[in-house]
Every structure is written in C-alpha cells, then in structure tokens.
C-alpha cells in the first residue's frame, strides 16, 4: 500500500510550495486509487488524479467541495455528510456506517466520530490491510475512545492546524476547532503509537516554512516518544506488510 499526500494545506489563504493544495490523501494499492477528501482545490483536477473511489471525512469546503461537479467514481461518506452535500451531482453515493467496517477496493475502512464541527460532523478513519493499520484524521478537536481508535496502529496522520496553541473551544456541549499537534502526540503516546505525520497544515506552519517547523515537530515528538514529522504536498510513503 502506498500513500500519496496530494495536498497538505488546511483552510487558510496562505500557501507555499510544500503546502499548496487542500489536504487530500491518495491510497494506491494494485489497481485501486482511493482518495480521502476532495476539497475545493480539486474541483478541476479530479481527472488528473483518476480515483477509483473517494471517501469524505466531513462536509467542510476544504474537504468536500471538489465534488460540486460530481465524480466519475463511487463516493463514500456518512449519512450526516451526505445530508450536507446533497445538492452535489454525485451519481454513485455510498454510505460509510458509524458501526462496523466497510471494504473499499480491498481496503478496510472504519469510521470513528470525532469532535470538530457542529455543522459538519467529522470522522477519522482507521484504514487497514493485512498487518498494516493507520489512522487518518485531518480535522479534529477531540478524539474519544483513543485506545479503540489508535490501538495497534502503525501510523497516525493528524491535524496540523497548530503546533502548540490549542484551537479548541466549547460550543454548547461540543468541542469544536483543532487540537494542537502537542495534544495529538500525547494521544499517540497514550495509545502506544510510535509514528505520526501531520497534514492539513495551518498558517503558522505554512508561513514559517517546512524545515523550521518540521524540526520543531520532530523535537516535540521525541519528547513524547513518537517519531513525528510534517507531510508536504507530493510526499510518497510505502507501508510495509501489505
């Protein structure tokens, strides 16, 4: 299984060469090309990606609005996400259940609800094939059931909106916004996850430059006992055991 970071920029107007397009991940396995998220930046570029399936984490523009003209492949999302993008002309709509896994092109996806937005409820995905398992959650304020979601995974791919500063606030009874990288490294340490990558990079990272911020993330990861780094547009990663 190969992971390709098609984009790693969050919902910010700041861009750089390393973080230019909205965060999206491509899983490539045999003939499968599964794209996770399809933000507005991808509206006119899907034909270049040629996905065999698209999976959405939630309905915010930087994760779903690349589908405003539809898609030529099946699109998977939770019911609440479909309710938010029901006007999009997607012909082959498929539901991601919140209880139990679904197999997409031979790859197992399991959705875990996370706190991030009240208007666009989000999920993270535990993705697995054979002995390889990773968790992908580009937008998260709070992750419940950490041990269930992150237990025995090889890699955590999380929210890079902020390094140390919490961007989480309470709205009624819900936590919304973005957990810091430091907080997510703590989740990884508690679950025994030894490697983490961060995508959906915010303006703090994009402005400062990948090298400087990457060094800081590596140091923070070392302090937590996690090998941590920032993902950049175009990065390729081959996962063993698949």
C-alpha positions in Angstrom: 0.0 0.0 0.0 1.3 3.4 -1.0 0.2 6.7 0.5 0.5 9.9 -1.6 -0.1 13.2 0.0 -1.9 15.1 -2.8 -2.3 18.2 -0.7 -1.4 19.2 2.9 -2.8 22.8 3.3 -5.6 23.5 5.8 -8.4 26.1 5.4 -6.0 29.1 5.1 -5.3 31.6 2.4 -1.6 31.2 3.0 0.1 28.9 0.5 3.6 27.6 0.0 5.3 25.2 -2.4 5.2 22.4 0.2 1.7 23.2 1.3 -0.2 24.4 -1.7 -3.5 22.4 -2.1 -6.2 21.4 0.3 -5.4 18.3 2.3 -6.1 15.0 0.5 -4.6 11.6 0.7 -4.4 9.0 -2.1 -4.2 5.3 -1.2 -2.7 3.3 -4.0 -3.0 -0.5 -3.9 -2.8 -2.6 -7.0 -5.4 -1.0 -9.3 -7.1 0.9 -6.5 -6.7 4.7 -6.2 -8.7 5.7 -3.1 -8.8 9.4 -2.4 -9.6 10.6 1.1 -11.3 14.1 0.9 -11.8 16.2 -2.1 -11.7 19.9 -1.2 -12.4 22.9 -3.4 -8.8 23.0 -4.7 -9.5 19.7 -6.5 -12.7 20.8 -8.4 -10.9 21.0 -11.7 -8.2 18.4 -11.1 -10.0 15.1 -10.4 -9.5 13.8 -13.9 -5.7 14.0 -13.3 -6.0 12.0 -10.0 -8.2 9.3 -11.6 -9.6 8.0 -8.3 -11.4 4.7 -8.2 -13.2 5.8 -5.1 -13.4 8.9 -2.9 -14.0 8.9 0.8 -15.0 12.0 2.8 -14.2 12.8 6.4 -16.8 15.7 6.6 -18.6 18.3 4.5 -16.4 21.4 5.0 -15.5 23.1 1.7 -11.8 22.2 2.0 -12.7 18.6 2.3 -15.8 18.1 0.1 -16.3 21.0 -2.4 -14.2 19.4 -5.1 -17.3 17.3 -5.8 -19.5 20.3 -6.8 -19.5 19.0 -10.3 -19.8 15.4 -9.4 -17.4 12.5 -9.7 -16.9 9.6 -12.1 -16.3 7.1 -9.3 -18.2 5.9 -6.2 -18.1 8.4 -3.3 -18.3 7.2 0.3 -19.5 9.4 3.2 -21.5 9.2 6.4 -25.2 9.9 6.3 -24.8 13.3 8.0 -22.1 14.3 5.4 -24.4 13.3 2.6 -27.2 15.5 4.1 -24.8 18.5 3.9 -23.7 17.9 0.3 -27.0 16.5 -1.1 -27.0 19.1 -3.9 -23.8 17.9 -5.4 -24.4 15.8 -8.6 -22.7 12.7 -7.3 -24.3 9.7 -9.1 -22.8 6.8 -7.1 -23.4 7.7 -3.5 -22.4 5.1 -0.8 -22.8 5.2 2.9 -20.0 4.8 5.4 -21.5 3.3 8.6 -20.6 4.5 12.0 -20.7 0.9 13.4 -18.6 -1.7 11.7 -16.1 -1.6 8.8 -16.6 -1.2 5.0 -14.3 -2.7 2.4 -13.4 -0.3 -0.5 -11.4 -1.7 -3.3 -9.9 -4.3 -1.0 -9.0 -1.8 1.8 -10.8 -1.8 5.1 -12.2 1.5 6.4 -13.7 2.0 9.9 -15.2 5.4 10.8 -14.7 6.9 14.2 -16.8 10.1 15.0 -14.6 12.9 16.3 -15.4 16.3 17.7 -14.5 19.1 15.3 -17.6 20.9 14.0 -21.3 21.1 14.9 -22.4 22.0 11.4 -20.2 19.5 9.6 -19.7 16.5 11.9 -16.4 14.7 11.1 -15.0 11.3 11.4 -11.5 9.8 11.4 -10.7 6.6 9.5 -8.9 3.6 10.8 -7.6 2.1 7.5 -6.1 -1.4 7.3 -4.9 -4.1 5.0 -3.3 -7.3 6.2 -0.9 -6.3 9.1 -0.8 -2.6 8.3 -3.1 -0.1 10.0 -3.1 3.7 10.1 -5.5 6.3 11.4 -6.3 9.4 9.3 -8.0 12.4 10.9 -7.1 15.8 9.2 -9.6 17.8 11.3 -10.0 17.0 15.0 -10.7 18.9 18.2 -11.1 15.9 20.4 -10.8 12.2 19.8 -12.9 9.9 22.0 -12.1 6.2 22.6 -8.4 6.8 21.9 -7.4 3.2 22.7 -10.0 1.8 20.3 -9.2 4.2 17.5 -5.4 4.2 17.8 -4.7 0.8 19.3 -2.2 -1.3 17.4 -1.9 1.2 14.5 1.4 1.6 12.7 0.9 5.3 11.8 -1.2 8.3 12.9 -1.9 11.0 10.3 -3.4 14.0 12.1 -4.4 17.7 12.1 -1.5 20.2 11.6 -3.5 23.4 12.1 -1.5 24.4 15.2 1.7 23.1 16.8 1.4 24.1 20.5 -1.6 26.5 20.7 -4.9 24.9 21.2 -7.6 26.0 18.7 -10.3 24.2 20.6 -13.3 25.9 22.1 -16.6 24.8 23.6 -19.9 25.4 21.8 -22.8 24.3 24.0 -21.8 20.7 24.9 -19.4 20.1 22.0 -15.8 20.8 21.4 -15.0 22.4 18.1 -11.9 23.5 16.2 -8.5 21.9 16.1 -6.4 20.1 18.7 -2.7 21.1 18.7 0.0 18.8 17.4 1.3 18.5 21.0 -2.1 17.3 22.2 -2.3 14.7 19.4 1.2 13.5 20.2 0.0 12.9 23.7 -2.8 10.8 22.3 -0.3 8.8 20.3 1.9 8.2 23.3 -1.0 7.1 25.4 -2.1 4.6 22.7 1.5 3.3 22.1 1.6 4.8 18.6 5.3 5.3 17.6 5.0 7.3 14.3 2.9 10.3 13.4 2.6 12.6 10.4 0.7 15.8 10.3 -1.2 17.2 7.3 -3.9 19.9 6.9 -1.2 22.5 7.9 -2.3 25.9 9.2 -0.9 29.3 8.5 1.6 29.0 11.4 3.4 26.2 9.6 2.9 27.3 6.0 4.3 30.8 6.7 7.3 29.7 8.7 8.5 27.1 6.3 8.6 23.3 6.4 12.2 22.9 7.5 11.9 25.1 10.6 8.5 23.8 11.7 9.5 20.2 10.8 12.4 20.4 13.2 10.2 21.6 16.0 7.6 18.9 15.4 10.4 16.3 15.4 11.7 17.6 18.8 8.2 17.6 20.3 7.6 14.1 19.0 10.9 12.9 20.5 9.8 14.3 23.9 6.6 12.3 23.6 8.3 9.1 22.4 6.8 9.4 18.9 8.7 9.8 15.6 6.9 12.8 14.3 7.1 14.9 11.1 5.1 17.2 8.8 3.7 15.9 5.5 4.2 18.0 2.3 2.4 18.0 -1.0 3.6 15.2 -3.2 5.1 13.1 -0.4 5.0 9.3 -1.0 5.0 6.7 1.7 5.1 2.9 1.3 3.6 1.0 4.2 5.1 -2.4 4.9 3.1 -5.6 5.5 0.7 -5.1 2.6 
